[in-house]
Structure formats: structure tokens, C-alpha cells
Amino acid sequence: MLTVLGPINSGAKRFCDGVSRRSFLRIGALGMGAGALTLGDLLRLEAQAATNAAAPVRKLRHKAVINICLDGGPPHQDMWDIKTEAPSEIRGEFRPIDTKVSGIQIGEVFPQIAARMDKFAVIRSIVGANGRHDLVQCTSGWTLNDMRSLGGRPSLGSALSKLRGPVDPAIPPFIGLAAKTGHIEWSDPGTAGFLGPIHSAFRPDGEGLANMRRNETVSISRLGDRRELLTKFDRLRRELDSSGTMQAKDNYDRAAFEILASSKLVDALDLSKEDAAVRERYGTGKPFNYQYDGAPTENEHLLLARRLVEAGARCVTLSYGRWDSHGKNFDLVRDHGGKLDQCLSALIDDLDQRGMLNDVAIVVWGEFGRTPRINAQAGRDHWPQVSCALLAGGGLRTGQVIGATNRLGEVPKDRPVHFQEVFSTLYHTLGIDAATTTIADPSGRPQYLSEKPAMRELV
């Protein structure tokens, strides 16, 4: 609900027309991770930062990243790195299956991805995990402690917001789709770090999205009445501040109203506008099994990600499932893996058919891997020594496997790949050289986006 004429509380200060100040100021409250900031506030902050930010890029085609986080740590040896030669207490229950690319095999619960392996690149040797249950390295490439005294390193989405700005002024450049999880770190879309709240992810869940939707009980024709009320409010505030300061503030509030009234973002988030056959290909991911304190297997979030980048978002981060499989690991992988197989394959086909696949890079990964040895609860425990990732799109050289682990899946034996190398590669797909591009921290010191090079095998 876009609250303009919200409920009048007896304790709230009213203006002469009976509208409470609290209700009126809810216009544009978008939940950008800063809590109290409204959209009007953010527009004002962006104007203040204009001298330091690059001019917004406005074009019909742009580069984007969809970052799919498998929260909890997916088991690499049950997905993309099946260990057929390991003993049963390590190998587990899954068989490898052939893929479209000769010589590449992956786990049996991913037949649709296997059929599209020419459009994927598998990394079997991700290193650099810190063993914590957070997504910082999956959203920025850095650790939680990097530059912590200054607010931390910005995530990829926040860096894009700073460096490139919006493609369309009505679509935030950085969007996080994950709803709040019991373990809060698993719904982290990536922080703005030292860049501050104006470059945080827009999160269209809860009140953030509710405040963007027009009340269904109010007809569109009443928007004119709302605009008239806004005009009256503007006039009152100008009378209270004859210095001209309030007049400047009104311009941002008016801009916020125009963005919300345009409905471009709401339309992109409205799956009822999507073709039914496309929605069916993605599926819903229900029932949401093994969720506990994590994210649901929300297949439609991948479809929303496609709609959002098509509308103008530069980075969409989402959390898919809860992969912390200390028990019933194989049941969990059958459930989560089968659903991921469906929606990820649908996303690849969808982007390809729309001519967007070369412009949108996709990365699928978690914060660490799982133990080679299966525990007494048929689970696998935390294993930061090595993990895996799946990449697609972005003009990358796909249809290959990069890196390898030893016979037991314990450590890399060939081509260890650091998280930051993946991020440098993602920046490359966006037309940004992470080795030479810097962003000034609050002290004015330039900070590089990454300390590792882009992956030569992919770019």
C-alpha cells in the first residue's frame, strides 16, 4: 500500500486538513536497509553525493549479474564434483551423469543442467572461505573483517550502484530478493560497506514492497486527489520555511512520488504479468522443505531476477534454500537440487530466448563446502577448505570445468580459485576492470574492487 492518507492516530500531530504528519511522511519508505530512510531521503542523499558519483548510464541494453546464494554451504561432492573412486563413507548416494559436454559429469539430481552444460562453467576448487555462516564472501569476495572499522567492503551490487548508477531512475540498480531468515546472515543481499546506505540493496519484501503498492480499495482516479493533497502539504511547509530550504526538499519528495506512481518496479515484481507457460517452466519450488532458519526454495525468485534485470537492475542477489546439511544431507540435496535444476535451467533458457544471456552473468554458490566424510546423521559438516561454484552467461567461455579436488574431495589438487577471482571475472562481464578501478573510502583513500585477477579461463 502506498500510504498517503494512512490511518489517523489520535496521538499523531495533525495538520489542519486532518492528515497526520506520520502518515504523510510514509510516502516512499522503501526499506533500503537503512530503516528510517524514505525514498525522498535517498534522493536527497544521492544529490549530495552527485559530485563523487558517476553519471547514471541510461541505455536500453546493459550488463547485469544475478547472484544466487545457496545459504548454509552446499555439498560440492554431491553436486558438481561426484567422487566415484572414493569409499562409500565419503562418496555418498549419488551417481554421476553425463552432460552435453563430453567428459564433464555432474550429480544425478541435475539432469536439466546437464543437458545445458555447454552454457555453464563449473568451478570445483573455490578457496578462501572463512568457515563462517555469512554471505559476505559470496556478495563481495572479501571477508567480514576487511575494512570493518570503516564499515566494511562494499558488495558488488553496491559498487555498481556507486560506479554506474541506475539504468532507469525508477529501478534501483541493486536489488536483494531474499526475505528475512531466522539466521539473519542468510538473507544478506550484500552490504554497502563504507559507501553508506544510499548504495544499499533495495529489498522488496515486507513494508518495503507494501508501501509501493497502491491500495486496491482506492481507484486510480484518486491519485489526482492524493497529488492535490501533496500540493497542499507542500504549500503549508513552504509557509513554515520561507528561507527556501524546504522548497529544495519538496523537489525530492515530489520525485519520490513520481517514481512510486510510475509503477515500473512494482510491474517488474508482479508475476501475474508474466506468461503462464514461462512461470510453469520455472515452477514454484514448493513445498518448502528443510527450510528451518534459512531461505525457502523460491523458484519464482529466479524469474523475478530476470524481470528485474530486464527492467534495468544491474545486480540482483537472492538466497535459495538452506543447505546446512548436518543431517539428512542426501534427502536435502534431492529436494533442493531437483528444484534448483528446474528453475536455473528455466532461467538460462529464458535469458537465451530473450537475447539477454550474453549480457547477464549468473553465479551460483555458497559460503563453503561440506566434509568429505559422512557423519552418523547421514549429513556432512562444515568444510571451508574447498567449495564449488557454477557460472553462466555474461559472455563467459562456458562448457568447461575449472579446477579439481583430490580423490576424496578434501582439498584442491589443481587450479585453486579464490572468491575474489570470481568477482573480478563478474566485474569483467560488466565492463569494469577490477584491477584498475577504485572507489574512495571515507578517508579519501582509493580502494580496489579486488586484489585478484579475472579468471583467464573464462574471459
C-alpha positions in Angstrom: 0.0 0.0 0.0 1.4 3.4 -1.0 0.4 5.3 2.2 -0.5 8.9 1.6 -3.8 9.1 3.5 -2.9 6.5 6.1 -4.8 5.8 9.3 -5.1 8.8 11.6 -3.9 8.1 15.1 -5.3 10.1 17.9 -1.8 10.7 19.3 -0.3 11.8 16.0 0.1 15.5 15.3 -2.4 16.5 12.6 -2.4 19.3 10.1 -5.5 21.5 9.5 -6.9 19.0 7.0 -6.8 16.1 9.5 -3.9 14.3 7.9 -1.2 13.1 10.3 2.4 14.0 9.7 3.4 10.4 10.3 1.0 9.0 7.6 2.1 11.6 5.1 5.8 11.0 5.5 5.4 7.3 4.7 5.5 8.2 1.0 8.4 6.3 -0.5 9.6 4.3 2.5 11.3 1.5 0.6 13.3 -0.3 3.2 16.7 0.1 1.6 18.5 -1.4 4.6 18.7 1.9 6.3 15.4 1.5 8.0 14.3 5.1 8.6 15.3 6.4 5.2 12.5 7.1 2.8 12.9 7.2 -1.0 12.8 11.0 -0.8 15.7 10.9 1.8 17.7 8.7 -0.6 17.2 11.0 -3.5 18.4 13.9 -1.4 21.5 11.9 -0.3 22.2 10.9 -3.9 22.0 14.6 -4.9 24.6 15.4 -2.2 26.9 12.7 -3.5 26.5 13.7 -7.1 29.9 15.3 -7.3 31.5 11.9 -6.4 29.3 9.5 -8.3 29.5 8.7 -12.0 26.6 10.0 -14.1 23.8 7.4 -14.5 24.0 5.2 -17.5 20.7 5.2 -19.4 20.5 2.8 -22.3 18.2 0.0 -23.4 20.8 -2.8 -23.1 23.1 -3.1 -20.1 25.2 -5.7 -18.3 23.9 -7.3 -15.2 24.7 -10.0 -12.6 22.3 -12.4 -10.9 24.0 -13.8 -7.7 22.3 -17.0 -6.5 23.4 -17.8 -2.9 23.0 -21.4 -1.7 23.0 -20.4 2.0 24.5 -22.9 4.5 27.2 -24.4 2.3 26.2 -26.8 -0.5 28.0 -30.2 -0.6 30.3 -30.0 -3.6 30.8 -33.8 -3.7 27.1 -34.3 -4.1 26.6 -31.7 -6.9 29.3 -30.8 -9.4 32.2 -32.9 -8.1 31.0 -36.5 -7.7 33.8 -38.7 -6.3 33.2 -42.1 -7.9 36.6 -43.5 -6.7 36.1 -42.6 -3.1 35.0 -45.1 -0.4 31.2 -45.2 0.3 31.5 -43.3 3.6 32.8 -40.4 1.5 31.3 -41.0 -1.9 27.6 -40.9 -0.7 24.5 -41.9 -2.5 24.6 -40.0 -5.8 25.8 -41.3 -9.2 27.4 -39.0 -11.8 25.6 -38.4 -15.1 27.0 -37.4 -18.4 26.3 -33.9 -19.7 26.0 -32.2 -23.1 29.7 -31.5 -22.9 31.8 -34.7 -23.5 34.0 -35.6 -20.5 32.0 -33.5 -18.0 29.9 -35.3 -15.4 27.8 -33.8 -12.6 25.4 -35.2 -9.9 22.3 -37.2 -11.0 19.8 -34.8 -9.4 20.7 -32.2 -12.1 19.6 -33.7 -15.4 18.3 -30.4 -16.9 21.5 -28.5 -16.1 23.5 -31.5 -17.5 21.5 -31.1 -20.8 22.7 -27.4 -20.9 26.2 -27.9 -19.7 27.5 -26.0 -22.8 26.1 -22.9 -21.2 27.7 -23.4 -17.8 31.2 -23.4 -16.3 31.8 -25.5 -13.2 34.5 -24.4 -10.7 35.4 -27.3 -8.4 38.2 -25.6 -6.4 36.9 -22.5 -4.7 39.2 -21.4 -1.8 39.4 -18.6 0.6 36.3 -19.4 2.7 36.5 -18.3 6.4 34.2 -21.0 7.7 31.5 -18.6 9.0 27.8 -18.8 8.2 27.6 -15.5 6.4 27.4 -14.5 2.7 30.0 -11.7 2.7 32.5 -13.5 0.5 29.6 -14.6 -1.8 28.5 -11.0 -2.3 31.8 -9.1 -2.2 34.7 -11.5 -2.4 36.1 -10.0 0.8 35.8 -11.2 4.4 33.7 -9.7 7.2 36.8 -8.2 8.8 38.1 -6.4 5.7 38.0 -2.6 6.5 35.5 -3.3 9.2 36.5 -0.1 11.1 35.2 1.9 8.2 32.1 -0.1 7.6 33.4 -3.0 5.6 34.0 -3.5 1.9 31.1 -2.8 -0.4 29.4 -5.7 -2.2 29.3 -6.0 -5.9 25.8 -4.5 -6.1 26.7 -1.5 -4.0 29.9 -0.9 -6.0 27.8 -1.0 -9.2 25.4 1.5 -7.7 28.3 3.8 -6.9 30.2 3.4 -10.2 27.3 3.2 -12.7 24.1 4.4 -11.0 20.7 3.4 -12.3 19.9 2.4 -15.8 16.3 3.7 -15.3 15.6 6.2 -12.5 12.5 4.2 -11.5 14.5 0.9 -11.0 17.1 0.6 -8.2 20.5 -0.7 -9.6 20.9 -3.1 -6.7 18.1 -5.4 -5.5 18.1 -8.1 -2.9 15.2 -10.6 -3.1 15.7 -12.7 0.0 13.1 -12.3 2.7 14.2 -12.2 6.3 15.6 -15.5 7.5 15.9 -16.9 11.0 19.7 -16.9 10.7 19.8 -13.3 9.5 23.1 -13.6 7.7 21.5 -15.9 5.2 19.2 -13.2 3.9 22.0 -10.7 3.4 22.0 -9.4 -0.2 25.3 -7.7 0.3 26.2 -4.7 2.3 27.1 -1.2 1.1 30.1 -1.2 3.5 31.9 2.1 3.6 29.8 3.5 0.7 26.9 4.1 3.1 23.1 3.5 2.9 22.5 5.3 -0.3 24.1 2.3 -2.1 22.4 -0.4 -0.1 20.2 -3.0 -1.8 16.6 -2.3 -2.3 14.7 -5.2 -0.6 11.1 -5.6 -1.9 9.8 -7.6 1.0 7.6 -6.7 3.9 6.8 -3.0 4.3 9.2 -2.0 1.6 7.0 -3.5 -1.2 3.8 -2.8 0.6 4.5 0.9 0.6 5.0 0.8 -3.2 1.6 -0.8 -3.9 -1.4 1.3 -4.4 -4.2 0.4 -2.0 -6.6 -1.9 -4.0 -9.6 -0.2 -2.4 -8.6 3.2 -3.9 -9.3 3.8 -7.6 -6.5 5.1 -9.9 -8.6 8.3 -10.3 -7.9 9.1 -6.6 -4.3 9.6 -7.4 -5.2 13.1 -8.5 -6.7 13.8 -5.1 -3.5 12.5 -3.5 -1.5 14.8 -5.6 -3.7 17.7 -4.7 -3.1 16.8 -1.0 0.6 16.7 -1.6 0.4 20.1 -3.2 -1.4 21.4 -0.1 1.2 19.9 2.2 3.9 21.5 0.1 2.3 24.9 0.4 2.0 24.5 4.2 5.6 23.5 4.6 6.8 26.4 2.4 4.9 28.8 4.6 6.7 27.3 7.6 10.1 27.8 6.0 10.5 31.0 4.0 14.2 30.6 3.6 13.9 28.3 0.6 15.4 25.2 2.2 12.0 23.5 2.3 11.4 24.2 -1.3 14.5 22.3 -2.3 13.4 19.4 -0.1 10.0 19.3 -1.8 11.6 18.6 -5.1 13.0 15.3 -3.8 9.7 14.3 -2.2 7.9 15.1 -5.5 10.5 13.0 -7.4 9.9 10.1 -4.9 6.2 10.3 -5.6 6.7 10.2 -9.3 8.9 7.1 -9.1 6.3 5.3 -7.0 3.5 6.4 -9.2 5.3 5.2 -12.3 4.8 1.5 -11.1 7.8 0.3 -13.2 9.3 -1.5 -10.3 6.0 -2.8 -9.0 5.2 -4.1 -12.5 8.6 -5.9 -12.7 7.8 -7.6 -9.4 4.3 -8.6 -10.4 4.5 -12.2 -11.7 0.8 -12.1 -12.7 2.0 -10.1 -15.7 4.3 -13.0 -16.8 3.2 -15.6 -19.4 1.7 -18.6 -17.6 3.9 -21.0 -19.6 7.1 -19.3 -18.5 6.0 -19.4 -14.9 5.3 -23.1 -15.2 8.8 -23.8 -16.6 10.3 -22.1 -13.5 7.9 -23.8 -11.1 7.3 -22.6 -7.5 9.8 -24.7 -5.5 7.0 -25.7 -3.1 6.7 -27.3 -0.7 9.5 -25.5 1.1 11.2 -28.5 2.8 14.2 -28.3 5.1 13.9 -24.5 5.4 14.3 -24.2 9.2 16.0 -20.9 9.8 17.1 -20.4 6.2 15.6 -19.3 2.9 12.9 -21.1 1.0 13.5 -22.8 -2.3 11.7 -20.0 -4.0 11.9 -20.8 -7.7 10.0 -17.7 -8.7 12.7 -15.5 -7.3 14.9 -16.5 -10.3 12.1 -15.4 -12.6 11.8 -12.2 -10.7 15.5 -11.7 -11.1 15.1 -12.0 -14.9 12.3 -9.5 -14.8 14.2 -7.0 -12.7 17.4 -7.0 -14.8 15.2 -6.7 -17.9 13.6 -3.7 -16.3 17.0 -2.1 -15.5 18.6 -3.6 -12.4 22.3 -4.1 -12.6 22.7 -6.6 -9.8 20.1 -9.0 -8.2 21.1 -11.1 -5.3 18.9 -13.9 -3.9 19.1 -16.7 -1.4 17.9 -20.1 -2.5 17.3 -22.9 0.1 19.0 -23.8 3.3 21.9 -26.1 2.5 23.4 -26.6 6.0 23.1 -30.4 5.8 24.5 -31.7 9.1 21.8 -34.4 8.9 19.8 -36.0 6.1 22.2 -34.5 3.5 21.1 -36.7 0.7 17.4 -36.1 1.2 18.0 -32.4 1.3 20.1 -32.4 -1.9 17.4 -34.4 -3.7 14.8 -31.8 -2.7 16.8 -28.6 -3.1 18.8 -29.9 -6.0 15.9 -31.0 -8.1 14.1 -27.7 -7.6 17.3 -25.7 -8.4 17.8 -27.9 -11.5 14.3 -26.8 -12.8 14.4 -23.1 -12.1 18.1 -22.5 -13.0 17.6 -24.3 -16.3 14.5 -22.2 -16.9 16.4 -19.0 -16.2 19.1 -19.9 -18.7 16.6 -20.8 -21.4 14.6 -17.6 -20.7 17.6 -15.3 -20.9 18.8 -17.1 -24.0 15.5 -16.9 -25.8 15.3 -13.2 -25.0 18.8 -12.5 -26.3 19.9 -11.5 -22.8 22.2 -14.4 -21.8 25.4 -12.7 -23.0 24.5 -9.6 -21.1 23.6 -11.2 -17.8 26.2 -13.2 -15.8 24.9 -15.8 -13.3 26.8 -17.2 -10.4 25.5 -20.0 -8.1 27.5 -20.8 -4.9 27.6 -20.9 -1.1 29.8 -19.8 1.7 31.8 -23.0 2.0 31.7 -26.8 1.2 30.9 -29.8 3.2 33.0 -32.5 4.8 34.1 -35.4 2.7 33.2 -38.0 5.4 29.5 -38.6 6.0 28.6 -38.3 9.7 26.3 -40.5 11.9 23.2 -38.5 10.9 23.8 -39.1 7.2 24.9 -35.5 7.0 28.0 -33.5 6.1 29.5 -30.8 8.3 31.3 -27.5 7.5 34.3 -27.7 5.2 35.9 -24.3 4.3 38.9 -26.0 2.7 37.2 -26.1 -0.7 33.8 -25.5 -2.3 32.3 -25.1 -5.7 30.5 -22.7 -8.0 28.5 -22.7 -11.2 28.7 -19.8 -13.7 26.8 -19.0 -16.8 26.1 -16.1 -19.2 27.9 -12.8 -19.3 29.8 -13.7 -22.5 31.9 -16.1 -20.5 33.6 -19.1 -22.1 31.3 -21.8 -20.8 31.2 -25.6 -21.4 34.2 -26.3 -19.2 35.3 -27.4 -15.7 37.9 -25.4 -13.9 39.9 -26.8 -11.1 39.8 -30.2 -9.4 39.9 -31.7 -5.9 41.8 -34.7 -4.7 40.3 -38.2 -4.8 38.4 -37.7 -1.5 37.2 -34.1 -2.3 39.2 -32.7 0.6 41.4 -30.0 -1.0 42.2 -28.6 -4.4 44.8 -30.5 -6.4 44.6 -28.4 -9.5 43.9 -24.7 -10.0 42.5 -23.3 -6.7 40.2 -20.4 -7.4 39.7 -17.6 -4.9 36.4 -15.9 -4.3 37.9 -12.6 -5.5 39.0 -14.1 -8.8 35.3 -14.9 -9.4 34.3 -11.4 -8.6 37.0 -9.9 -10.8 35.5 -12.1 -13.6 32.0 -10.8 -12.8 33.2 -7.2 -12.9 34.8 -8.0 -16.3 31.4 -9.1 -17.7 30.1 -5.7 -16.6 32.8 -3.9 -18.4 34.7 -3.0 -15.3 38.4 -3.8 -14.8 38.7 -4.7 -11.1 42.5 -4.4 -11.3 42.4 -0.7 -12.1 39.1 0.6 -10.9 39.0 2.1 -7.4 36.4 3.6 -5.1 37.4 6.2 -2.4 36.8 5.1 1.2 35.7 7.6 3.8 39.3 8.7 4.4 39.6 9.5 0.7 42.0 6.6 0.0 41.3 4.7 -3.2 40.3 1.1 -2.7 40.5 -1.5 -5.5 37.5 -3.7 -6.1 39.5 -6.9 -5.9 43.1 -8.0 -5.2 42.9 -11.0 -7.6 42.8 -11.1 -11.4 39.9 -12.2 -13.5 39.9 -15.8 -14.4 41.9 -16.3 -17.7 39.9 -19.5 -18.4 36.6 -17.6 -18.6 37.3 -14.2 -20.1 
